[in-house]
Amino acid sequence: MDLVTHKKMKGGRLMPWGKGTVVTGAKGYVFLAGNTGTAENYDPSSGKGGAVGDAATQWRSILTNIKSDLEELGSSLEYLLKITQYVKGPFPDGGALSSPNFRLDVMDEFFAEHYPKHCSYNNPPPSEVIGVAALAHPDLVIEIVAVAALPD
């Protein structure tokens, strides 16, 4: 299998997301459901329980879950193709990137440890950041959806 992520450049600067990833020879793909940083006692059917800590803690929890889920399903961070980040407001400057709940620093820290190629200053997979008013539980501030390839 071959993965080639093309860099996204704007005005001669590298953007912190890839333009697109071309995959050849993959056995298949893994589409992960939205991951949230919920506490062990979280029960979505009753609404009881809540989220784990602050935004940074939720980001670390989610990224750890994504890594674990990919490995359990036969893939890994190496084959990550795309992520979608749903970030809860507030949006003091009007955009999702201005939310204190958007933590690119935490994501870079995680990838620097587990797969440095995906850091925002290297050649990360394509992604989008979408600002939302609410997530499934009022304590949640971030939800991340991931797509990865299954190696041949």
N, C-alpha and C positions, 0 to 999 in steps of 0.2 A: 504494500500500500504506500502511496505517496501523497503527502499533504504539502501544498504550497500556499502559504498565506502571503498575499500581496500587500505591500505597505501602502498606507493611505497618507499621501503627502498633500499639503496645502501651503502655497507660498514658500516652497522649499523647506517646510518644517514637517517632521514626522508627527502624525496624529496618534493619540493614545488608543487607537483601535485599528484593526486591519480593514483593508478595502474589501477583501473577500478571500475565501480559501477554496482552492481547487483540489478535489479529492479524486484520486484514481486508484482502482484496485481494492477498495474497501469491501469487507465482507457484509457490511451493513452499517446501521447508524443507531445511536442511543439518543432518545429524546427524553430528557429528565423533566419531570413535573416541576412546577415552581417550588423552590426550596425556601423555607423561612426559618428563622432562629427561634423556634418555640421551645419552651421548657418541657421537661419530661412529663409534667402533669397536664399538658395541654390536651384538651378533648374537643375537637372541632364540632362534634354533634351537640355538645351541651354548652360550648362557649366558655367552659371552665379552664383554668390554667392561663398561661400567658406566654410572653416572650422572654428570652434570656437577655437580661441587661440592656445596655445602651447600644447605639448604632454600631460601634466598633466590635462589640462582643457578638452582635447578631451577624455582622459580615463574616467574622472568623468562623462562627458556628456553621453558617451556610456554605462557605467555601470548603470547610472540612467535610460537610455532608456530601457535597458534590464530588469531591475527590473519592470519598468512600463509595458512593453510589456507582460512580463510573467503574471503579475497580471491581466491585461486586458484579457488575453487568458485563465484564470482559473488556473494558476500555481503560483509559487513564487520562490524566490531565494532558499528556503528550498529544492526544488525539482530539482535544477540545476544538470544536469548529466555530461555535458561536455562543454568545451569552446575551441574555436580555435582562436588564436590571430595572425593576420597578421600585422607584424611590418615593417614599411618602414625604409630603411637604412638612414644614413650611418652605417656601421658595422666596427668600428675602429679595433676591435680584431678579425674580420672575422666571427663572429656568431651573430645571431639575438639578443641574450641576451646582447650583447655589445652596441647595438644601444641606443642612448640617448632617443629614442622614446619608448623603452620598460620600463614600469613604474610599476613594481611589487609592489613598495611601495605605489603607489596610489590605486592599486587594493586591497592590504591588508587593507589600511585605509578605503576604501569603505565597504569591507566585515566586518571589525571589527565593523563598525557602524550598518550594516544592517543584517548580518548573519555570526557571527564570526566563525562558523564551517568551512566556506570555505576559511579562511585565509591560506596563504601558509605554516604557521607554525603549523597548525592544521591538518585537513584531507580534503583538497580541492578535488573537482571533477577532473577527468582526463582532461588534456589539452595539447595543443601543441602550440608552438611558431614558426611561420614561417616567415622568413625574405623575404621581397619583395622589388623590385626596385621602384614600384609605386602602387598607389591605384587609385580609380575612379577620384579623383580630386587632383591636385598637392599639395594642402595645407593639405591634409589628411596624418596623420602619423601612424594611427592605425585603424584596423577594427576587430571587434570581432563577431564571430558566436557562438550561444549558443543553446544547446539542454536541455530540461527539461521534466520531467514526469508530467502527469496530475494526481492529486490525485484521488483516487476512491471515 
